[in-house]
Amino acid sequence: MAIQGLKPVIDQDSKVLILGSMPSEESLRKQEYYGNPRNQFWRILGTLFSSEQLTEAKYGQKLEFILKHKLALWDVIASCEREGSLDSRIKSPLANPFADIFAQYPEIRYVAFNGKKAFEVYKRQVGFNLKKGIIYHTLPSTSPANTLSWERKLDEWQTLFNWIK
């Protein structure tokens, strides 16, 4: 089944662009980034930024939090074919227009991939030469399908916090 991703959450102050692959079925249904309550994305950010209530916040408050901390959210894939929510089921991915986003938001200095699939599609379809000076880093997926321990994920996601301090 063909699916379309979500619009970016970004503003002129954003310095760190967090890229997933493609939102889960639950996230697309809700039209919310990381809308599956089992995804650990919001819990990790809340812990890193000492905002434990972030997990329970309304979606609008979560987006305000993202922008307040100079973060941005988007996905590498604009559209694809996929049954279910697993990255391993993604077929015929089409990347988002990153040249446009980097031109429109020049403060972006860091790109963090939420999982290996996001990195792999970006590498294959976009490449790393669109804008000089960007630092790229692949983080463990916050998806419930990733079985790494909570502590290990949190430790590796600390990079984000260090980038915007």
Sequence and secondary structure as in RCSB ss.txt:
>XXXX:A:sequence
MAIQGLKPVIDQDSKVLILGSMPSEESLRKQEYYGNPRNQFWRILGTLFSSEQLTEAKYGQKLEFILKHKLALWD
VIASCEREGSLDSRIKSPLANPFADIFAQYPEIRYVAFNGKKAFEVYKRQVGFNLKKGIIYHTLPSTSPANTLSW
ERKLDEWQTLFNWIK
>XXXX:A:secstr
 EEE    B  TT  EEEEESS  HHHHHHT TT STT  HHHHHHHHTT GGGGGS HHHHHHHHHHTTEEEEE
SEEEEE SSS GGG EEEEE  HHHHHHH TT  EEEEESHHHHHHHHHHT S SSTT EEEEE   STT  S H
HHHHHHHHHHHHHH 
